[in-house]
Amino acid sequence: MSTETIDWGKLGFSYMKTDFSYISYYKDGQWDEGKLVEENTITIAQSATALHYGQQCFEGLKAYRAKDGSIQLFRPDENAKRMNRSNERIMMPELPVEKFIDACMQVVKANERFVPPYGTGATLYLRPFLIGVGDNLGVRPAPEYLFCVFCAPVGPYFKGGLAPVNFMTSDFDRAAPYGTGAAKVGGNYAGSLMPHEEAVKKGFADCIYLDPATHTKIEEVGAANFFGITKDDKFITPKSPSILPSITKYSLMHIAKEYLGMDVEERDVLVDNLDEFKEAGACGTAAVITPIGGISHKGNLHVFHSETEVGPVTKKLYDTLYGIQFGDVEAPEGWIYKVK
Ligand SMILES: *Cc1c(COP(=O)(O)O)cnc(C)c1O
């Protein structure tokens, strides 16, 4: 397909076939060389653990086109390390960090014509995943594994860019207190489809998950992390073993502290004490920062800064992160990997 017909500024967050993806197989205790392939399908055993027991994990990161035309990745080493924490949790083999980064680089280079131009706000989204394959029947780790990275050019995850959206708390949980919430494993997401659908039907962008043990504390905003800005300008984000540790969130904590001179705290965020925040947002690779207009809890809508305008602190955080990711603001050492 020709990329000339793509309207880069109008891309949503959806799949588009690109030219190449990367595949590597793990057999007899080792990974093969790995290679780029043109097809966007895979053939696996009917009895693969990935299909029956959810033995699979994934990552998400983006390639950004800078002003000078070069392409860069944002903290891919952190995605590689997180994938290995997921692998460990569900008994899948370790994937060397260098192999993960090399696979991402190869996929970006091979699909360079799909990396959106600078200034469109669009990026090339990379989706690495690792799954258990091979013949197996009982509940046990798979005999073989497959690691793949594919990509698609994407625009903003929530429509409207930096326009605030509203969320509602869910009565469902996405993860158990000491379950797999901190691992990016597929099993956490099938169960989120219904609460998501319920929230959308009621006119919200997505649902907010509370802590599974007491349902009194905010944990996640759909598949993004939560942050709030207190009236005295502290950056607050929830701490819990069932939250997926967002690389965007940890990057924002660093930016808040080192670039904006704010105090930063990871601690409980009580859903009955939202008054402590003057602004709030959701953050993640796909969402970047999505300002939270309001949160509906037990039928009452709590509005933060505004339902229509982004707050000034959230805007500063967004501009700094976005600037770093696209190469316009100097990044902390080691955050940017140039694709060469
Ligand atoms: C991937 C993900 C995030 C965001 O993580 P980033 O590393 O910032 O992309 C947040 N919450 C959930 C549940 C996720 O799956």
The ligand as a Gaussian input file, in Angstrom:
#p B3LYP/6-31G(d) Opt

LIG

0 1
 C        0.604000      -0.458000      29.354000
 C       -0.245000      -0.011000      30.498000
 C       -0.071000       1.241000      31.131000
 C        0.862000       2.293000      30.597000
 O        2.201000       1.951000      30.650000
 P        3.261000       2.767000      29.795000
 O        4.549000       2.075000      30.062000
 O        3.264000       4.159000      30.277000
 O        2.823000       2.668000      28.381000
 C       -0.835000       1.530000      32.248000
 N       -1.741000       0.661000      32.736000
 C       -1.968000      -0.540000      32.140000
 C       -2.970000      -1.461000      32.722000
 C       -1.215000      -0.909000      31.011000
 O       -1.437000      -2.070000      30.424000

